[in-house]
Amino acid sequence: MTTAHSQFPYIHRVCYSDTDAAGFVYHGRYLEIFERSRAEWLAQRDLTPTKLINEFGILLPVRELSMHFYKPGRLDDLLYIDQVIEHRGRTQVVVKQNAQRKIQGNDTKEMQVIASATLHIVCVDTSTLKPKALPDWLFLANEA
């Protein structure tokens, strides 16, 4: 099993548009927050989805997704989203993302996971839409 952590977590402040009528983060918003985190992961490598398409001829669609919710996220929470590559195959990668927050009223820096997602992301060719080998350079840390 190949495991690699993201270099920097993505930080998201929960705002009104993230919450439901009860004041909790709406479950569907976690998908958007996790997507933004993956976009930032690419940006750390000087990459964007547009650049992957136009310069390298690849797409990285989500093929499978499972989510778990542990605690409710609330308005003004700071969510720390990390990425862990749990498995990397020739054409697909399994990424686990965790949304964590600092435990309130606690002087330690202890974090609690409030939601997580496991995604199976496949690399496909833009012209044929058939699976294509994941490029090694995609997983190298930005040396800048």
Salt bridges, closest charged atoms under 4 A:
ASP18 OD2 - HIS12 NE2 2.89
ASP18 OD1 - ARG29 NH2 2.34
GLU32 OE1 - ARG29 NH1 2.09
GLU35 OE1 - ARG38 NH2 2.37
ASP46 OD2 - LYS51 NZ 3.60
GLU64 OE1 - ARG63 NH1 3.79
GLU64 OE2 - HIS120 NE2 3.86
ASP77 OD2 - ARG101 NH1 2.69
ASP125 OD2 - LYS132 NZ 3.53
ASP136 OD1 - ARG88 NH2 2.43
